[in-house]
Amino acid sequence: MTAMSLMQTPFLKQLADEVSPLQERVIFHPLFAELYEGKLSLEQLRGYTVQA
């Protein structure tokens, strides 16, 4: 079974549609950018509440 045929499955397509925006919001969240660049430590990040 290929990835393309898997994406034709309604349940998996719906799941992918729901996960995609969430994934982008997490990856591109400014705090994660600062963490990645080393401007923010994990200890500092623990003090933040991330709004979904």
mmCIF entry with sequence, helices, sheets and N, C-alpha, C, O atoms, coordinates in Angstrom:
data_MODEL
# 
_entry.id   MODEL 
# 
_entity.id                         1 
_entity.type                       polymer 
_entity.pdbx_number_of_molecules   1 
# 
_entity_poly.entity_id                      1 
_entity_poly.type                           'polypeptide(L)' 
_entity_poly.nstd_linkage                   no 
_entity_poly.nstd_monomer                   no 
_entity_poly.pdbx_seq_one_letter_code       MTAMSLMQTPFLKQLADEVSPLQERVIFHPLFAELYEGKLSLEQLRGYTVQA 
_entity_poly.pdbx_seq_one_letter_code_can   MTAMSLMQTPFLKQLADEVSPLQERVIFHPLFAELYEGKLSLEQLRGYTVQA 
_entity_poly.pdbx_strand_id                 A 
# 
loop_
_entity_poly_seq.entity_id 
_entity_poly_seq.num 
_entity_poly_seq.mon_id 
_entity_poly_seq.hetero 
1 1  MET n 
1 2  THR n 
1 3  ALA n 
1 4  MET n 
1 5  SER n 
1 6  LEU n 
1 7  MET n 
1 8  GLN n 
1 9  THR n 
1 10 PRO n 
1 11 PHE n 
1 12 LEU n 
1 13 LYS n 
1 14 GLN n 
1 15 LEU n 
1 16 ALA n 
1 17 ASP n 
1 18 GLU n 
1 19 VAL n 
1 20 SER n 
1 21 PRO n 
1 22 LEU n 
1 23 GLN n 
1 24 GLU n 
1 25 ARG n 
1 26 VAL n 
1 27 ILE n 
1 28 PHE n 
1 29 HIS n 
1 30 PRO n 
1 31 LEU n 
1 32 PHE n 
1 33 ALA n 
1 34 GLU n 
1 35 LEU n 
1 36 TYR n 
1 37 GLU n 
1 38 GLY n 
1 39 LYS n 
1 40 LEU n 
1 41 SER n 
1 42 LEU n 
1 43 GLU n 
1 44 GLN n 
1 45 LEU n 
1 46 ARG n 
1 47 GLY n 
1 48 TYR n 
1 49 THR n 
1 50 VAL n 
1 51 GLN n 
1 52 ALA n 
# 
_struct_asym.id          A 
_struct_asym.entity_id   1 
# 
loop_
_struct_conf.conf_type_id 
_struct_conf.id 
_struct_conf.pdbx_PDB_helix_id 
_struct_conf.beg_label_comp_id 
_struct_conf.beg_label_asym_id 
_struct_conf.beg_label_seq_id 
_struct_conf.pdbx_beg_PDB_ins_code 
_struct_conf.end_label_comp_id 
_struct_conf.end_label_asym_id 
_struct_conf.end_label_seq_id 
_struct_conf.pdbx_end_PDB_ins_code 
_struct_conf.beg_auth_comp_id 
_struct_conf.beg_auth_asym_id 
_struct_conf.beg_auth_seq_id 
_struct_conf.end_auth_comp_id 
_struct_conf.end_auth_asym_id 
_struct_conf.end_auth_seq_id 
_struct_conf.pdbx_PDB_helix_class 
_struct_conf.details 
_struct_conf.pdbx_PDB_helix_length 
HELX_P HELX_P1 AA1 ALA A 3  ? MET A 7  ? ALA A 3  MET A 7  1 ? 5  
HELX_P HELX_P2 AA2 PRO A 10 ? ILE A 27 ? PRO A 10 ILE A 27 1 ? 18 
HELX_P HELX_P3 AA3 PRO A 30 ? TYR A 36 ? PRO A 30 TYR A 36 1 ? 7  
HELX_P HELX_P4 AA4 LEU A 42 ? LEU A 45 ? LEU A 42 LEU A 45 1 ? 4  
# 
_struct_conf_type.id          HELX_P 
_struct_conf_type.criteria    ? 
_struct_conf_type.reference   ? 
# 
loop_
_atom_site.group_PDB 
_atom_site.id 
_atom_site.type_symbol 
_atom_site.label_atom_id 
_atom_site.label_alt_id 
_atom_site.label_comp_id 
_atom_site.label_asym_id 
_atom_site.label_entity_id 
_atom_site.label_seq_id 
_atom_site.pdbx_PDB_ins_code 
_atom_site.Cartn_x 
_atom_site.Cartn_y 
_atom_site.Cartn_z 
_atom_site.occupancy 
_atom_site.B_iso_or_equiv 
_atom_site.pdbx_formal_charge 
_atom_site.auth_seq_id 
_atom_site.auth_comp_id 
_atom_site.auth_asym_id 
_atom_site.auth_atom_id 
_atom_site.pdbx_PDB_model_num 
ATOM 1   N N  . MET A 1 1  ? 0.852   -1.192 0.000  1.00 0.00 ? 1  MET A N  1 
ATOM 2   C CA . MET A 1 1  ? 0.000   0.000  0.000  1.00 0.00 ? 1  MET A CA 1 
ATOM 3   C C  . MET A 1 1  ? 0.896   1.253  0.000  1.00 0.00 ? 1  MET A C  1 
ATOM 4   O O  . MET A 1 1  ? 1.760   1.410  0.863  1.00 0.00 ? 1  MET A O  1 
ATOM 5   N N  . THR A 1 2  ? 0.678   2.117  -0.959 1.00 0.00 ? 2  THR A N  1 
ATOM 6   C CA . THR A 1 2  ? 1.517   3.317  -1.052 1.00 0.00 ? 2  THR A CA 1 
ATOM 7   C C  . THR A 1 2  ? 0.948   4.445  -0.207 1.00 0.00 ? 2  THR A C  1 
ATOM 8   O O  . THR A 1 2  ? -0.193  4.377  0.249  1.00 0.00 ? 2  THR A O  1 
ATOM 9   N N  . ALA A 1 3  ? 1.734   5.461  -0.006 1.00 0.00 ? 3  ALA A N  1 
ATOM 10  C CA . ALA A 1 3  ? 1.283   6.617  0.776  1.00 0.00 ? 3  ALA A CA 1 
ATOM 11  C C  . ALA A 1 3  ? 0.098   7.301  0.105  1.00 0.00 ? 3  ALA A C  1 
ATOM 12  O O  . ALA A 1 3  ? -0.824  7.755  0.782  1.00 0.00 ? 3  ALA A O  1 
ATOM 13  N N  . MET A 1 4  ? 0.120   7.374  -1.223 1.00 0.00 ? 4  MET A N  1 
ATOM 14  C CA . MET A 1 4  ? -0.974  8.039  -1.935 1.00 0.00 ? 4  MET A CA 1 
ATOM 15  C C  . MET A 1 4  ? -2.284  7.281  -1.753 1.00 0.00 ? 4  MET A C  1 
ATOM 16  O O  . MET A 1 4  ? -3.328  7.898  -1.538 1.00 0.00 ? 4  MET A O  1 
ATOM 17  N N  . SER A 1 5  ? -2.244  5.947  -1.837 1.00 0.00 ? 5  SER A N  1 
ATOM 18  C CA . SER A 1 5  ? -3.479  5.188  -1.668 1.00 0.00 ? 5  SER A CA 1 
ATOM 19  C C  . SER A 1 5  ? -3.969  5.266  -0.223 1.00 0.00 ? 5  SER A C  1 
ATOM 20  O O  . SER A 1 5  ? -5.172  5.221  0.034  1.00 0.00 ? 5  SER A O  1 
ATOM 21  N N  . LEU A 1 6  ? -3.031  5.383  0.716  1.00 0.00 ? 6  LEU A N  1 
ATOM 22  C CA . LEU A 1 6  ? -3.420  5.562  2.118  1.00 0.00 ? 6  LEU A CA 1 
ATOM 23  C C  . LEU A 1 6  ? -4.166  6.878  2.315  1.00 0.00 ? 6  LEU A C  1 
ATOM 24  O O  . LEU A 1 6  ? -5.127  6.945  3.082  1.00 0.00 ? 6  LEU A O  1 
ATOM 25  N N  . MET A 1 7  ? -3.720  7.920  1.623  1.00 0.00 ? 7  MET A N  1 
ATOM 26  C CA . MET A 1 7  ? -4.345  9.233  1.771  1.00 0.00 ? 7  MET A CA 1 
ATOM 27  C C  . MET A 1 7  ? -5.754  9.271  1.200  1.00 0.00 ? 7  MET A C  1 
ATOM 28  O O  . MET A 1 7  ? -6.520  10.189 1.496  1.00 0.00 ? 7  MET A O  1 
ATOM 29  N N  . GLN A 1 8  ? -6.105  8.270  0.375  1.00 0.00 ? 8  GLN A N  1 
ATOM 30  C CA . GLN A 1 8  ? -7.462  8.221  -0.174 1.00 0.00 ? 8  GLN A CA 1 
ATOM 31  C C  . GLN A 1 8  ? -8.463  7.716  0.873  1.00 0.00 ? 8  GLN A C  1 
ATOM 32  O O  . GLN A 1 8  ? -9.669  7.899  0.714  1.00 0.00 ? 8  GLN A O  1 
ATOM 33  N N  . THR A 1 9  ? -7.969  7.086  1.933  1.00 0.00 ? 9  THR A N  1 
ATOM 34  C CA . THR A 1 9  ? -8.839  6.595  2.995  1.00 0.00 ? 9  THR A CA 1 
ATOM 35  C C  . THR A 1 9  ? -9.436  7.798  3.726  1.00 0.00 ? 9  THR A C  1 
ATOM 36  O O  . THR A 1 9  ? -8.695  8.633  4.244  1.00 0.00 ? 9  THR A O  1 
ATOM 37  N N  . PRO A 1 10 ? -10.773 7.896  3.775  1.00 0.00 ? 10 PRO A N  1 
ATOM 38  C CA . PRO A 1 10 ? -11.399 9.085  4.381  1.00 0.00 ? 10 PRO A CA 1 
ATOM 39  C C  . PRO A 1 10 ? -10.906 9.385  5.798  1.00 0.00 ? 10 PRO A C  1 
ATOM 40  O O  . PRO A 1 10 ? -10.645 10.542 6.128  1.00 0.00 ? 10 PRO A O  1 
ATOM 41  N N  . PHE A 1 11 ? -10.779 8.363  6.629  1.00 0.00 ? 11 PHE A N  1 
ATOM 42  C CA . PHE A 1 11 ? -10.342 8.596  8.004  1.00 0.00 ? 11 PHE A CA 1 
ATOM 43  C C  . PHE A 1 11 ? -8.938  9.192  8.040  1.00 0.00 ? 11 PHE A C  1 
ATOM 44  O O  . PHE A 1 11 ? -8.688  10.159 8.760  1.00 0.00 ? 11 PHE A O  1 
ATOM 45  N N  . LEU A 1 12 ? -8.018  8.614  7.258  1.00 0.00 ? 12 LEU A N  1 
ATOM 46  C CA . LEU A 1 12 ? -6.639  9.107  7.263  1.00 0.00 ? 12 LEU A CA 1 
ATOM 47  C C  . LEU A 1 12 ? -6.534  10.492 6.651  1.00 0.00 ? 12 LEU A C  1 
ATOM 48  O O  . LEU A 1 12 ? -5.726  11.312 7.087  1.00 0.00 ? 12 LEU A O  1 
ATOM 49  N N  . LYS A 1 13 ? -7.359  10.753 5.630  1.00 0.00 ? 13 LYS A N  1 
ATOM 50  C CA . LYS A 1 13 ? -7.338  12.079 5.007  1.00 0.00 ? 13 LYS A CA 1 
ATOM 51  C C  . LYS A 1 13 ? -7.821  13.119 6.017  1.00 0.00 ? 13 LYS A C  1 
ATOM 52  O O  . LYS A 1 13 ? -7.234  14.194 6.135  1.00 0.00 ? 13 LYS A O  1 
ATOM 53  N N  . GLN A 1 14 ? -8.888  12.799 6.740  1.00 0.00 ? 14 GLN A N  1 
ATOM 54  C CA . GLN A 1 14 ? -9.413  13.718 7.754  1.00 0.00 ? 14 GLN A CA 1 
ATOM 55  C C  . GLN A 1 14 ? -8.363  13.949 8.847  1.00 0.00 ? 14 GLN A C  1 
ATOM 56  O O  . GLN A 1 14 ? -8.169  15.074 9.306  1.00 0.00 ? 14 GLN A O  1 
ATOM 57  N N  . LEU A 1 15 ? -7.698  12.880 9.250  1.00 0.00 ? 15 LEU A N  1 
ATOM 58  C CA . LEU A 1 15 ? -6.666  12.983 10.278 1.00 0.00 ? 15 LEU A CA 1 
ATOM 59  C C  . LEU A 1 15 ? -5.528  13.886 9.807  1.00 0.00 ? 15 LEU A C  1 
ATOM 60  O O  . LEU A 1 15 ? -5.055  14.737 10.560 1.00 0.00 ? 15 LEU A O  1 
ATOM 61  N N  . ALA A 1 16 ? -5.096  13.699 8.572  1.00 0.00 ? 16 ALA A N  1 
ATOM 62  C CA . ALA A 1 16 ? -4.018  14.525 8.013  1.00 0.00 ? 16 ALA A CA 1 
ATOM 63  C C  . ALA A 1 16 ? -4.440  15.989 7.941  1.00 0.00 ? 16 ALA A C  1 
ATOM 64  O O  . ALA A 1 16 ? -3.641  16.881 8.229  1.00 0.00 ? 16 ALA A O  1 
ATOM 65  N N  . ASP A 1 17 ? -5.699  16.241 7.556  1.00 0.00 ? 17 ASP A N  1 
ATOM 66  C CA . ASP A 1 17 ? -6.202  17.616 7.469  1.00 0.00 ? 17 ASP A CA 1 
ATOM 67  C C  . ASP A 1 17 ? -6.228  18.280 8.843  1.00 0.00 ? 17 ASP A C  1 
ATOM 68  O O  . ASP A 1 17 ? -5.981  19.480 8.962  1.00 0.00 ? 17 ASP A O  1 
ATOM 69  N N  . GLU A 1 18 ? -6.526  17.503 9.872  1.00 0.00 ? 18 GLU A N  1 
ATOM 70  C CA . GLU A 1 18 ? -6.577  18.058 11.224 1.00 0.00 ? 18 GLU A CA 1 
ATOM 71  C C  . GLU A 1 18 ? -5.179  18.277 11.795 1.00 0.00 ? 18 GLU A C  1 
ATOM 72  O O  . GLU A 1 18 ? -4.944  19.253 12.507 1.00 0.00 ? 18 GLU A O  1 
ATOM 73  N N  . VAL A 1 19 ? -4.256  17.377 11.487 1.00 0.00 ? 19 VAL A N  1 
ATOM 74  C CA . VAL A 1 19 ? -2.907  17.447 12.043 1.00 0.00 ? 19 VAL A CA 1 
ATOM 75  C C  . VAL A 1 19 ? -2.065  18.526 11.366 1.00 0.00 ? 19 VAL A C  1 
ATOM 76  O O  . VAL A 1 19 ? -1.256  19.179 12.026 1.00 0.00 ? 19 VAL A O  1 
ATOM 77  N N  . SER A 1 20 ? -2.243  18.723 10.066 1.00 0.00 ? 20 SER A N  1 
ATOM 78  C CA . SER A 1 20 ? -1.396  19.671 9.326  1.00 0.00 ? 20 SER A CA 1 
ATOM 79  C C  . SER A 1 20 ? -1.364  21.082 9.917  1.00 0.00 ? 20 SER A C  1 
ATOM 80  O O  . SER A 1 20 ? -0.275  21.594 10.175 1.00 0.00 ? 20 SER A O  1 
ATOM 81  N N  . PRO A 1 21 ? -2.510  21.733 10.143 1.00 0.00 ? 21 PRO A N  1 
ATOM 82  C CA . PRO A 1 21 ? -2.466  23.093 10.707 1.00 0.00 ? 21 PRO A CA 1 
ATOM 83  C C  . PRO A 1 21 ? -1.854  23.092 12.111 1.00 0.00 ? 21 PRO A C  1 
ATOM 84  O O  . PRO A 1 21 ? -1.155  24.032 12.488 1.00 0.00 ? 21 PRO A O  1 
ATOM 85  N N  . LEU A 1 22 ? -2.118  22.050 12.869 1.00 0.00 ? 22 LEU A N  1 
ATOM 86  C CA . LEU A 1 22 ? -1.587  21.949 14.223 1.00 0.00 ? 22 LEU A CA 1 
ATOM 87  C C  . LEU A 1 22 ? -0.067  21.861 14.173 1.00 0.00 ? 22 LEU A C  1 
ATOM 88  O O  . LEU A 1 22 ? 0.638   22.513 14.943 1.00 0.00 ? 22 LEU A O  1 
ATOM 89  N N  . GLN A 1 23 ? 0.419   21.040 13.249 1.00 0.00 ? 23 GLN A N  1 
ATOM 90  C CA . GLN A 1 23 ? 1.851   20.855 13.079 1.00 0.00 ? 23 GLN A CA 1 
ATOM 91  C C  . GLN A 1 23 ? 2.529   22.183 12.740 1.00 0.00 ? 23 GLN A C  1 
ATOM 92  O O  . GLN A 1 23 ? 3.572   22.515 13.302 1.00 0.00 ? 23 GLN A O  1 
ATOM 93  N N  . GLU A 1 24 ? 1.935   22.934 11.826 1.00 0.00 ? 24 GLU A N  1 
ATOM 94  C CA . GLU A 1 24 ? 2.506   24.222 11.432 1.00 0.00 ? 24 GLU A CA 1 
ATOM 95  C C  . GLU A 1 24 ? 2.511   25.193 12.609 1.00 0.00 ? 24 GLU A C  1 
ATOM 96  O O  . GLU A 1 24 ? 3.470   25.940 12.800 1.00 0.00 ? 24 GLU A O  1 
ATOM 97  N N  . ARG A 1 25 ? 1.443   25.179 13.392 1.00 0.00 ? 25 ARG A N  1 
ATOM 98  C CA . ARG A 1 25 ? 1.343   26.091 14.526 1.00 0.00 ? 25 ARG A CA 1 
ATOM 99  C C  . ARG A 1 25 ? 2.442   25.770 15.550 1.00 0.00 ? 25 ARG A C  1 
ATOM 100 O O  . ARG A 1 25 ? 3.026   26.675 16.146 1.00 0.00 ? 25 ARG A O  1 
ATOM 101 N N  . VAL A 1 26 ? 2.711   24.495 15.742 1.00 0.00 ? 26 VAL A N  1 
ATOM 102 C CA . VAL A 1 26 ? 3.744   24.099 16.701 1.00 0.00 ? 26 VAL A CA 1 
ATOM 103 C C  . VAL A 1 26 ? 5.132   24.446 16.176 1.00 0.00 ? 26 VAL A C  1 
ATOM 104 O O  . VAL A 1 26 ? 5.932   25.055 16.886 1.00 0.00 ? 26 VAL A O  1 
ATOM 105 N N  . ILE A 1 27 ? 5.421   24.060 14.930 1.00 0.00 ? 27 ILE A N  1 
ATOM 106 C CA . ILE A 1 27 ? 6.756   24.265 14.369 1.00 0.00 ? 27 ILE A CA 1 
ATOM 107 C C  . ILE A 1 27 ? 7.097   25.744 14.249 1.00 0.00 ? 27 ILE A C  1 
ATOM 108 O O  . ILE A 1 27 ? 8.228   26.145 14.523 1.00 0.00 ? 27 ILE A O  1 
ATOM 109 N N  . PHE A 1 28 ? 6.120   26.560 13.838 1.00 0.00 ? 28 PHE A N  1 
ATOM 110 C CA . PHE A 1 28 ? 6.419   27.957 13.564 1.00 0.00 ? 28 PHE A CA 1 
ATOM 111 C C  . PHE A 1 28 ? 6.091   28.892 14.724 1.00 0.00 ? 28 PHE A C  1 
ATOM 112 O O  . PHE A 1 28 ? 6.142   30.112 14.574 1.00 0.00 ? 28 PHE A O  1 
ATOM 113 N N  . HIS A 1 29 ? 5.754   28.320 15.882 1.00 0.00 ? 29 HIS A N  1 
ATOM 114 C CA . HIS A 1 29 ? 5.484   29.153 17.045 1.00 0.00 ? 29 HIS A CA 1 
ATOM 115 C C  . HIS A 1 29 ? 6.768   29.903 17.401 1.00 0.00 ? 29 HIS A C  1 
ATOM 116 O O  . HIS A 1 29 ? 7.836   29.293 17.460 1.00 0.00 ? 29 HIS A O  1 
ATOM 117 N N  . PRO A 1 30 ? 6.683   31.218 17.640 1.00 0.00 ? 30 PRO A N  1 
ATOM 118 C CA . PRO A 1 30 ? 7.884   32.031 17.917 1.00 0.00 ? 30 PRO A CA 1 
ATOM 119 C C  . PRO A 1 30 ? 8.757   31.490 19.051 1.00 0.00 ? 30 PRO A C  1 
ATOM 120 O O  . PRO A 1 30 ? 9.983   31.582 18.994 1.00 0.00 ? 30 PRO A O  1 
ATOM 121 N N  . LEU A 1 31 ? 8.127   30.931 20.071 1.00 0.00 ? 31 LEU A N  1 
ATOM 122 C CA . LEU A 1 31 ? 8.917   30.403 21.186 1.00 0.00 ? 31 LEU A CA 1 
ATOM 123 C C  . LEU A 1 31 ? 9.799   29.245 20.741 1.00 0.00 ? 31 LEU A C  1 
ATOM 124 O O  . LEU A 1 31 ? 10.929  29.097 21.209 1.00 0.00 ? 31 LEU A O  1 
ATOM 125 N N  . PHE A 1 32 ? 9.268   28.414 19.824 1.00 0.00 ? 32 PHE A N  1 
ATOM 126 C CA . PHE A 1 32 ? 10.059  27.287 19.348 1.00 0.00 ? 32 PHE A CA 1 
ATOM 127 C C  . PHE A 1 32 ? 11.204  27.770 18.470 1.00 0.00 ? 32 PHE A C  1 
ATOM 128 O O  . PHE A 1 32 ? 12.275  27.163 18.450 1.00 0.00 ? 32 PHE A O  1 
ATOM 129 N N  . ALA A 1 33 ? 10.981  28.859 17.746 1.00 0.00 ? 33 ALA A N  1 
ATOM 130 C CA . ALA A 1 33 ? 12.049  29.446 16.933 1.00 0.00 ? 33 ALA A CA 1 
ATOM 131 C C  . ALA A 1 33 ? 13.168  29.935 17.845 1.00 0.00 ? 33 ALA A C  1 
ATOM 132 O O  . ALA A 1 33 ? 14.347  29.716 17.565 1.00 0.00 ? 33 ALA A O  1 
ATOM 133 N N  . GLU A 1 34 ? 12.797  30.597 18.936 1.00 0.00 ? 34 GLU A N  1 
ATOM 134 C CA . GLU A 1 34 ? 13.805  31.092 19.882 1.00 0.00 ? 34 GLU A CA 1 
ATOM 135 C C  . GLU A 1 34 ? 14.545  29.943 20.557 1.00 0.00 ? 34 GLU A C  1 
ATOM 136 O O  . GLU A 1 34 ? 15.752  30.015 20.787 1.00 0.00 ? 34 GLU A O  1 
ATOM 137 N N  . LEU A 1 35 ? 13.808  28.887 20.870 1.00 0.00 ? 35 LEU A N  1 
ATOM 138 C CA . LEU A 1 35 ? 14.425  27.715 21.489 1.00 0.00 ? 35 LEU A CA 1 
ATOM 139 C C  . LEU A 1 35 ? 15.425  27.088 20.515 1.00 0.00 ? 35 LEU A C  1 
ATOM 140 O O  . LEU A 1 35 ? 16.537  26.725 20.897 1.00 0.00 ? 35 LEU A O  1 
ATOM 141 N N  . TYR A 1 36 ? 15.011  26.969 19.257 1.00 0.00 ? 36 TYR A N  1 
ATOM 142 C CA . TYR A 1 36 ? 15.858  26.373 18.227 1.00 0.00 ? 36 TYR A CA 1 
ATOM 143 C C  . TYR A 1 36 ? 17.128  27.194 18.012 1.00 0.00 ? 36 TYR A C  1 
ATOM 144 O O  . TYR A 1 36 ? 18.208  26.640 17.805 1.00 0.00 ? 36 TYR A O  1 
ATOM 145 N N  . GLU A 1 37 ? 16.989  28.510 18.062 1.00 0.00 ? 37 GLU A N  1 
ATOM 146 C CA . GLU A 1 37 ? 18.136  29.395 17.842 1.00 0.00 ? 37 GLU A CA 1 
ATOM 147 C C  . GLU A 1 37 ? 19.010  29.534 19.091 1.00 0.00 ? 37 GLU A C  1 
ATOM 148 O O  . GLU A 1 37 ? 20.056  30.180 19.050 1.00 0.00 ? 37 GLU A O  1 
ATOM 149 N N  . GLY A 1 38 ? 18.584  28.934 20.184 1.00 0.00 ? 38 GLY A N  1 
ATOM 150 C CA . GLY A 1 38 ? 19.388  28.963 21.395 1.00 0.00 ? 38 GLY A CA 1 
ATOM 151 C C  . GLY A 1 38 ? 19.181  30.202 22.250 1.00 0.00 ? 38 GLY A C  1 
ATOM 152 O O  . GLY A 1 38 ? 19.931  30.430 23.199 1.00 0.00 ? 38 GLY A O  1 
ATOM 153 N N  . LYS A 1 39 ? 18.160  31.016 21.923 1.00 0.00 ? 39 LYS A N  1 
ATOM 154 C CA . LYS A 1 39 ? 17.895  32.230 22.700 1.00 0.00 ? 39 LYS A CA 1 
ATOM 155 C C  . LYS A 1 39 ? 17.069  31.920 23.950 1.00 0.00 ? 39 LYS A C  1 
ATOM 156 O O  . LYS A 1 39 ? 16.960  32.742 24.859 1.00 0.00 ? 39 LYS A O  1 
ATOM 157 N N  . LEU A 1 40 ? 16.496  30.726 23.974 1.00 0.00 ? 40 LEU A N  1 
ATOM 158 C CA . LEU A 1 40 ? 15.595  30.354 25.055 1.00 0.00 ? 40 LEU A CA 1 
ATOM 159 C C  . LEU A 1 40 ? 15.986  28.962 25.534 1.00 0.00 ? 40 LEU A C  1 
ATOM 160 O O  . LEU A 1 40 ? 16.244  28.079 24.716 1.00 0.00 ? 40 LEU A O  1 
ATOM 161 N N  . SER A 1 41 ? 16.033  28.755 26.836 1.00 0.00 ? 41 SER A N  1 
ATOM 162 C CA . SER A 1 41 ? 16.358  27.429 27.357 1.00 0.00 ? 41 SER A CA 1 
ATOM 163 C C  . SER A 1 41 ? 15.064  26.669 27.647 1.00 0.00 ? 41 SER A C  1 
ATOM 164 O O  . SER A 1 41 ? 13.991  27.267 27.734 1.00 0.00 ? 41 SER A O  1 
ATOM 165 N N  . LEU A 1 42 ? 15.173  25.357 27.794 1.00 0.00 ? 42 LEU A N  1 
ATOM 166 C CA . LEU A 1 42 ? 13.995  24.556 28.125 1.00 0.00 ? 42 LEU A CA 1 
ATOM 167 C C  . LEU A 1 42 ? 13.409  24.973 29.467 1.00 0.00 ? 42 LEU A C  1 
ATOM 168 O O  . LEU A 1 42 ? 12.194  24.927 29.661 1.00 0.00 ? 42 LEU A O  1 
ATOM 169 N N  . GLU A 1 43 ? 14.275  25.382 30.394 1.00 0.00 ? 43 GLU A N  1 
ATOM 170 C CA . GLU A 1 43 ? 13.794  25.824 31.708 1.00 0.00 ? 43 GLU A CA 1 
ATOM 171 C C  . GLU A 1 43 ? 12.924  27.073 31.560 1.00 0.00 ? 43 GLU A C  1 
ATOM 172 O O  . GLU A 1 43 ? 11.887  27.196 32.213 1.00 0.00 ? 43 GLU A O  1 
ATOM 173 N N  . GLN A 1 44 ? 13.355  28.000 30.697 1.00 0.00 ? 44 GLN A N  1 
ATOM 174 C CA . GLN A 1 44 ? 12.561  29.208 30.465 1.00 0.00 ? 44 GLN A CA 1 
ATOM 175 C C  . GLN A 1 44 ? 11.242  28.856 29.777 1.00 0.00 ? 44 GLN A C  1 
ATOM 176 O O  . GLN A 1 44 ? 10.196  29.424 30.094 1.00 0.00 ? 44 GLN A O  1 
ATOM 177 N N  . LEU A 1 45 ? 11.302  27.914 28.832 1.00 0.00 ? 45 LEU A N  1 
ATOM 178 C CA . LEU A 1 45 ? 10.112  27.527 28.071 1.00 0.00 ? 45 LEU A CA 1 
ATOM 179 C C  . LEU A 1 45 ? 9.044   26.929 28.983 1.00 0.00 ? 45 LEU A C  1 
ATOM 180 O O  . LEU A 1 45 ? 7.850   27.103 28.742 1.00 0.00 ? 45 LEU A O  1 
ATOM 181 N N  . ARG A 1 46 ? 9.472   26.230 30.024 1.00 0.00 ? 46 ARG A N  1 
ATOM 182 C CA . ARG A 1 46 ? 8.517   25.616 30.951 1.00 0.00 ? 46 ARG A CA 1 
ATOM 183 C C  . ARG A 1 46 ? 7.633   26.654 31.639 1.00 0.00 ? 46 ARG A C  1 
ATOM 184 O O  . ARG A 1 46 ? 6.537   26.333 32.098 1.00 0.00 ? 46 ARG A O  1 
ATOM 185 N N  . GLY A 1 47 ? 8.105   27.888 31.710 1.00 0.00 ? 47 GLY A N  1 
ATOM 186 C CA . GLY A 1 47 ? 7.330   28.946 32.350 1.00 0.00 ? 47 GLY A CA 1 
ATOM 187 C C  . GLY A 1 47 ? 6.226   29.521 31.477 1.00 0.00 ? 47 GLY A C  1 
ATOM 188 O O  . GLY A 1 47 ? 5.381   30.275 31.959 1.00 0.00 ? 47 GLY A O  1 
ATOM 189 N N  . TYR A 1 48 ? 6.228   29.171 30.196 1.00 0.00 ? 48 TYR A N  1 
ATOM 190 C CA . TYR A 1 48 ? 5.232   29.718 29.276 1.00 0.00 ? 48 TYR A CA 1 
ATOM 191 C C  . TYR A 1 48 ? 4.013   28.820 29.158 1.00 0.00 ? 48 TYR A C  1 
ATOM 192 O O  . TYR A 1 48 ? 4.108   27.600 29.293 1.00 0.00 ? 48 TYR A O  1 
ATOM 193 N N  . THR A 1 49 ? 2.865   29.440 28.904 1.00 0.00 ? 49 THR A N  1 
ATOM 194 C CA . THR A 1 49 ? 1.661   28.688 28.574 1.00 0.00 ? 49 THR A CA 1 
ATOM 195 C C  . THR A 1 49 ? 1.395   28.947 27.100 1.00 0.00 ? 49 THR A C  1 
ATOM 196 O O  . THR A 1 49 ? 1.215   30.094 26.690 1.00 0.00 ? 49 THR A O  1 
ATOM 197 N N  . VAL A 1 50 ? 1.369   27.891 26.306 1.00 0.00 ? 50 VAL A N  1 
ATOM 198 C CA . VAL A 1 50 ? 1.154   28.052 24.864 1.00 0.00 ? 50 VAL A CA 1 
ATOM 199 C C  . VAL A 1 50 ? -0.342  27.985 24.578 1.00 0.00 ? 50 VAL A C  1 
ATOM 200 O O  . VAL A 1 50 ? -1.006  27.008 24.923 1.00 0.00 ? 50 VAL A O  1 
ATOM 201 N N  . GLN A 1 51 ? -0.860  29.023 23.948 1.00 0.00 ? 51 GLN A N  1 
ATOM 202 C CA . GLN A 1 51 ? -2.281  29.063 23.584 1.00 0.00 ? 51 GLN A CA 1 
ATOM 203 C C  . GLN A 1 51 ? -2.477  28.365 22.244 1.00 0.00 ? 51 GLN A C  1 
ATOM 204 O O  . GLN A 1 51 ? -1.792  28.675 21.269 1.00 0.00 ? 51 GLN A O  1 
ATOM 205 N N  . ALA A 1 52 ? -3.413  27.422 22.198 1.00 0.00 ? 52 ALA A N  1 
ATOM 206 C CA . ALA A 1 52 ? -3.666  26.695 20.944 1.00 0.00 ? 52 ALA A CA 1 
ATOM 207 C C  . ALA A 1 52 ? -4.625  27.482 20.072 1.00 0.00 ? 52 ALA A C  1 
ATOM 208 O O  . ALA A 1 52 ? -4.965  27.042 18.974 1.00 0.00 ? 52 ALA A O  1 
# 
